[in-house]
Amino acid sequence: MARSKKDLLASFKAGTDTDALATAAQSDVAFRMLRLADLSPHPDNRPIDRAFVEELAASIESDGLGNPICVRPLPEGGYQVVSGHHRVEAKRLLATRHPDDPRHKVIEAVVREMGDADAEAMLLATNVYVNAISGEERQRSLERLGRAVDKMRADDPARYRGVRSAKIIADKVAESGGKVSERTVYRDLAAAKARKEALEAQGGLDPKMAELARRGAARPADVIAASKLPAAAQRAAADAYAEGGAESMRRALAQADPAARAKEAARIARRAIRALKELEGPAAAGSLDRADAEAIGRAASNVLRALEKSSS
């Protein structure tokens, strides 16, 4: 998860984000003191939070810079900042306030050779898991992050063959000075994909259901399911929400969806079959009461009706 400004300040003071330093032991990495004048921002970096720059500058002035920034060398000379834009701006601010202090004209950096896709992935990973960003920014960054990883795979298939996207992104977060588990990344990528599909599906929503989607009352899976149903079924599901909440709406959506009905019928039938298999011998079979027999009959009928509808 993205960290608060307070957490970021604490880590910068203490230098506690050591994952990036451990990763930096690789052969393509070097630590250097770089002049601020030689640094340029990544063109896709998010807008700078000036209030946070002020806080960070005060922290650096009193306690120093705990974590180095991460940059890549540019073909035309100089370096492009990939991770650490706010730290750079904080040092620039200190340089203007203390023009005669040479300490504020340079900054410690991890210099890493990386291509455009790798740099974009690190930048986006930093935004999602290190910086404090809005939910909308997070969604956009996750979608772009997935595309950046795809580009990395295309640029270097041998290196990333068999490596999960979640691991690639978690490694990028570590390289930038943060920490996130692969499981968290995997969950976030899946959620971002579902939200994107739900947004695309909203074009096929009835106005009542579209309003529930806009308010966030309908989960992405609900929105996608509703978009596949006729308008009347969507309105019925929206009315069910008004009467009984989200669970009532989901039941209404499931009842209106032939595939969902077939899946539920099959589930009931499987349970009935398992119960029958547990009966052994004539005496056990004779203990089957009328209610159980009727339940098994209903389950079988549901399965048959579902199959007939799916084939018609």
C-alpha positions in Angstrom: 0.0 0.0 0.0 1.1 3.6 -0.5 2.7 5.1 2.5 1.7 8.3 4.3 3.9 11.4 4.2 4.8 10.7 7.9 6.0 7.2 7.1 8.0 8.5 4.1 9.7 11.2 6.2 10.6 8.6 8.9 12.1 6.2 6.4 14.1 9.0 4.7 15.4 10.2 8.1 16.4 6.7 9.3 17.5 5.2 6.0 15.5 2.1 6.8 14.5 1.1 3.3 17.4 -1.2 2.8 15.9 -3.5 0.0 17.1 -1.1 -2.7 20.6 -1.0 -1.2 20.8 -4.7 -1.2 19.6 -4.9 -4.8 22.1 -2.2 -5.8 24.9 -4.7 -5.2 24.3 -6.0 -8.8 26.8 -5.2 -11.5 24.6 -2.7 -13.3 24.4 -0.4 -10.3 26.7 2.3 -8.9 26.4 4.8 -6.0 27.5 8.3 -6.9 27.2 11.9 -5.6 25.5 13.7 -8.5 25.1 17.4 -9.1 21.5 18.6 -9.0 22.3 20.5 -12.2 22.9 17.2 -14.0 19.5 15.8 -13.1 16.3 15.9 -15.2 12.9 14.6 -14.2 11.2 11.7 -15.9 8.6 13.1 -18.4 5.9 10.9 -17.0 6.4 11.8 -13.4 3.3 12.8 -11.5 2.9 16.4 -10.3 5.2 17.5 -7.5 3.5 18.0 -4.1 5.0 21.2 -3.0 3.8 20.9 0.6 5.5 17.6 0.9 8.7 19.0 -0.6 8.7 21.6 2.2 8.4 18.9 4.9 11.0 16.8 3.2 13.4 19.7 2.9 13.1 20.4 6.7 13.8 16.7 7.4 16.8 16.6 5.1 18.2 19.7 6.6 18.0 18.4 10.1 18.8 14.7 9.7 20.2 14.3 6.2 19.0 12.2 3.3 18.4 8.6 4.5 17.8 7.0 1.1 19.5 7.7 -2.2 17.5 8.5 -5.3 17.5 6.2 -8.4 18.6 7.6 -11.8 19.6 6.3 -15.2 22.3 7.8 -17.4 21.0 9.6 -20.5 22.7 9.2 -24.0 23.1 12.9 -24.4 24.7 13.2 -20.9 23.4 13.8 -17.5 20.9 11.6 -15.6 17.1 11.1 -15.6 15.5 10.7 -12.2 13.4 7.6 -12.0 12.7 7.4 -8.3 13.1 10.3 -5.9 11.7 13.4 -7.6 10.5 14.9 -4.3 13.9 14.3 -2.7 15.5 16.1 -5.6 13.1 19.0 -5.4 13.7 19.2 -1.6 17.4 19.5 -2.2 16.9 22.1 -4.9 14.8 24.1 -2.4 17.6 23.8 0.2 20.1 24.9 -2.4 18.2 28.1 -3.1 17.9 28.8 0.7 21.6 28.1 1.3 23.4 29.0 -1.9 26.8 28.9 -0.2 26.4 25.4 1.2 27.9 22.8 -1.2 26.1 19.9 0.5 22.8 21.0 -1.1 24.2 21.2 -4.6 24.6 17.4 -4.8 22.6 14.3 -3.9 23.4 10.6 -3.4 22.1 8.4 -6.1 21.9 4.8 -7.3 22.9 4.9 -11.0 21.3 2.1 -12.9 21.3 1.2 -16.6 17.8 0.6 -17.7 15.6 0.9 -20.8 12.6 3.0 -21.3 10.1 0.3 -20.2 12.2 -0.6 -17.1 12.3 3.1 -16.1 8.6 3.6 -16.6 7.8 0.5 -14.6 10.0 1.7 -11.7 8.4 5.2 -11.9 4.9 3.8 -11.8 5.7 1.2 -9.1 7.1 4.0 -7.0 3.9 6.0 -7.5 1.6 3.1 -6.5 3.5 1.6 -3.6 5.8 4.3 -2.2 4.1 7.7 -2.7 0.8 8.8 -1.4 -1.6 9.1 -4.4 -5.3 9.3 -4.9 -7.4 6.2 -5.8 -7.9 7.5 -9.4 -4.2 8.0 -9.9 -3.5 4.6 -8.4 -5.9 3.0 -10.9 -4.3 4.7 -13.9 -0.8 3.9 -12.6 -1.7 0.2 -12.2 -3.1 0.0 -15.7 0.0 1.6 -17.1 2.2 -0.5 -15.0 0.8 -3.7 -16.5 1.4 -2.3 -20.0 5.0 -1.3 -19.0 5.7 -4.9 -17.8 4.3 -6.3 -21.1 6.8 -4.0 -22.9 9.6 -5.2 -20.7 8.8 -8.8 -21.6 8.7 -7.9 -25.3 12.1 -6.1 -25.1 13.8 -8.9 -23.2 11.8 -12.1 -23.4 14.7 -14.3 -22.2 15.1 -12.3 -19.0 11.5 -12.3 -18.0 10.3 -15.7 -19.3 8.5 -17.5 -16.6 8.7 -14.6 -14.2 5.4 -13.4 -12.8 4.4 -9.8 -13.4 3.8 -9.4 -9.6 7.4 -10.4 -8.9 8.8 -8.0 -11.6 6.8 -5.1 -10.1 7.7 -6.0 -6.5 11.4 -6.0 -7.5 11.0 -2.6 -9.1 9.5 -1.3 -5.8 12.5 -2.7 -3.9 14.9 -1.1 -6.4 13.2 2.3 -5.8 13.6 2.0 -2.0 10.2 0.6 -1.1 8.8 -2.8 -0.1 5.7 -4.7 -1.2 4.8 -8.4 -1.4 4.1 -10.2 -4.6 0.8 -11.2 -3.3 -0.3 -7.6 -2.8 0.8 -6.7 -6.3 -1.0 -9.7 -7.8 -4.2 -8.7 -5.9 -3.9 -5.0 -7.0 -3.3 -5.9 -10.6 -6.4 -8.2 -10.6 -8.5 -5.5 -9.0 -7.3 -2.9 -11.4 -8.2 -5.1 -14.3 -11.7 -5.8 -12.9 -12.3 -2.1 -12.4 -11.2 -1.3 -15.9 -13.6 -4.0 -17.3 -16.4 -2.7 -15.1 -15.8 0.8 -16.4 -15.9 -0.4 -20.0 -19.1 -2.4 -19.2 -20.9 0.7 -17.9 -21.8 1.7 -21.5 -24.3 -1.2 -21.5 -25.9 -0.4 -18.2 -29.5 0.7 -17.5 -29.7 4.1 -15.9 -30.7 2.6 -12.5 -27.8 0.2 -12.5 -25.4 2.8 -13.8 -26.2 5.0 -10.8 -25.3 2.1 -8.5 -22.0 1.7 -10.3 -21.3 5.4 -10.1 -21.9 5.4 -6.4 -19.7 2.3 -5.9 -22.6 0.3 -4.6 -22.1 -2.3 -7.2 -18.7 -4.1 -7.2 -16.8 -4.5 -10.5 -18.0 -8.1 -10.8 -21.6 -7.0 -10.3 -21.3 -4.3 -13.0 -19.9 -6.7 -15.5 -22.6 -9.3 -14.8 -25.3 -6.6 -15.0 -24.0 -5.3 -18.4 -24.7 -8.7 -19.9 -28.4 -8.7 -18.9 -31.5 -7.1 -20.5 -32.4 -3.6 -19.2 -35.5 -5.0 -17.4 -33.4 -7.5 -15.5 -30.9 -4.8 -14.6 -33.7 -2.6 -13.2 -35.1 -5.5 -11.2 -31.6 -6.0 -9.7 -31.4 -2.3 -8.9 -34.8 -2.4 -7.2 -33.6 -5.4 -5.2 -30.7 -3.3 -4.0 -33.0 -0.6 -2.9 -35.1 -3.1 -0.9 -32.4 -5.4 0.5 -28.9 -4.1 -0.2 -26.0 -5.4 -2.2 -26.6 -9.1 -1.4 -30.2 -8.9 -2.6 -29.0 -7.2 -5.8 -26.4 -10.0 -6.4 -29.1 -12.7 -5.9 -31.3 -10.9 -8.4 -28.4 -10.7 -10.9 -27.7 -14.4 -10.4 -31.3 -15.3 -10.9 -31.5 -13.3 -14.1 -28.3 -14.9 -15.5 -28.8 -18.3 -17.2 -25.2 -19.3 -16.7 -25.4 -18.4 -13.0 -28.6 -20.4 -12.6 -27.0 -23.4 -14.2 -24.0 -23.1 -12.0 -26.2 -22.9 -8.9 -28.3 -25.8 -10.0 -25.2 -27.9 -10.7 -23.9 -27.1 -7.2 -27.2 -28.2 -5.6 -27.2 -31.4 -7.7 -23.6 -32.2 -6.7 -24.5 -31.9 -3.1 -27.5 -34.2 -3.5 -25.4 -36.7 -5.3 -22.8 -36.7 -2.5 -25.5 -37.2 0.0 -26.8 -40.2 -1.9 -23.4 -41.7 -2.2 -23.1 -41.6 1.6 -26.1 -43.9 1.9 -25.1 -47.5 1.9 -27.3 -50.6 1.8 -31.1 -51.1 1.7 -31.6 -50.0 5.3 -29.9 -46.7 4.7 -31.7 -46.1 1.5 -35.0 -46.8 3.2 -34.3 -44.0 5.7 -34.5 -41.4 2.9 -37.5 -39.3 3.7 -40.0 -37.7 1.4 -38.4 -34.2 1.8 -35.0 -35.4 0.8 -36.4 -37.2 -2.2 -38.2 -34.1 -3.3 -35.1 -32.0 -2.9 -33.1 -34.4 -5.1 -35.9 -34.2 -7.7 -35.9 -30.4 -7.7 -32.2 -30.3 -8.1 -32.3 -32.7 -11.1 -35.1 -30.6 -12.6 -33.1 -27.4 -12.2 -30.1 -28.9 -13.9 -32.2 -30.2 -16.8 -33.9 -26.8 -17.3 -30.6 -25.0 -17.2 -29.2 -27.3 -19.8 -32.2 -26.9 -22.1 -32.0 -23.1 -21.9 -28.2 -23.1 -22.5 -28.6 -25.3 -25.6 -31.6 -23.3 -27.1 
